[in-house]
Amino acid sequence: MSDHVLFDEFQLSFLVPTDLDDAACDAIRRILESRPFRSALRRAVRQVIRPYLDLDSIRVRISS
C-alpha cells in the first residue's frame, strides 16, 4: 500500500489548429509521446516545485 494519497491534479492540454495536416499532427504526437519530451517535462515540473520547500515531501507523476 502506498504511503501517499492523491491531493490534487492538474491537466495539461495541447491544442492544435483544426486545419493542421495529418503529417504535422503525427509529428506532434511523436514528440509528445517521446521519452526525451517526457523527461524534459518532468525536469520542468521539478524545477518549478523545487523552490517551494513545503512541497519537498510530495511525489509528482506525469501520466499520458
C-alpha positions as CSV (number, residue, x, y, z in Angstrom):
1,M,0.0,0.0,0.0
2,S,1.3,3.5,-0.9
3,D,2.2,6.0,1.8
4,H,0.9,8.8,-0.4
5,V,-2.6,9.8,-1.4
6,L,-3.8,12.0,-4.3
7,F,-4.1,15.5,-3.1
8,D,-4.6,17.5,-6.3
9,E,-4.4,17.1,-10.1
10,F,-3.6,19.4,-12.9
11,Q,-4.4,18.7,-16.6
12,L,-2.1,19.9,-19.3
13,S,-3.8,20.3,-22.7
14,F,-2.2,20.7,-26.1
15,L,-4.4,22.4,-28.7
16,V,-3.6,22.3,-32.4
17,P,-5.2,24.3,-35.2
18,T,-8.2,22.5,-36.7
19,D,-6.7,22.8,-40.2
20,L,-3.3,21.2,-39.3
21,D,-2.4,18.5,-41.7
22,D,-2.1,14.8,-40.7
23,A,1.7,14.8,-41.1
24,A,2.1,17.7,-38.7
25,C,-0.3,16.1,-36.2
26,D,1.7,12.9,-36.4
27,A,4.9,14.7,-35.8
28,I,3.4,16.5,-32.7
29,R,2.1,13.2,-31.4
30,R,5.5,11.6,-31.8
31,I,7.2,14.4,-29.9
32,L,4.6,14.4,-27.1
33,E,4.9,10.6,-26.7
34,S,8.7,10.6,-26.9
35,R,11.0,9.7,-23.9
36,P,13.1,12.9,-24.3
37,F,10.0,15.1,-24.2
38,R,8.6,13.3,-21.2
39,S,12.0,13.6,-19.4
40,A,12.1,17.4,-20.2
41,L,8.6,17.8,-18.9
42,R,9.5,16.0,-15.6
43,R,12.6,18.2,-15.2
44,A,10.5,21.3,-15.8
45,V,7.9,20.3,-13.2
46,R,10.7,19.5,-10.7
47,Q,12.3,22.9,-11.4
48,V,9.1,24.7,-10.7
49,I,8.4,22.8,-7.5
50,R,12.0,22.9,-6.1
51,P,11.9,26.4,-4.6
52,Y,8.8,25.6,-2.5
53,L,10.3,23.9,0.5
54,D,6.9,22.8,1.8
55,L,6.5,20.7,-1.3
56,D,9.7,18.7,-0.6
57,S,7.8,15.6,0.5
58,I,5.4,15.3,-2.4
59,R,5.6,13.0,-5.4
60,V,4.7,14.1,-8.9
61,R,3.5,11.7,-11.5
62,I,3.2,12.5,-15.1
63,S,0.9,10.2,-17.0
64,S,-0.4,10.1,-20.5
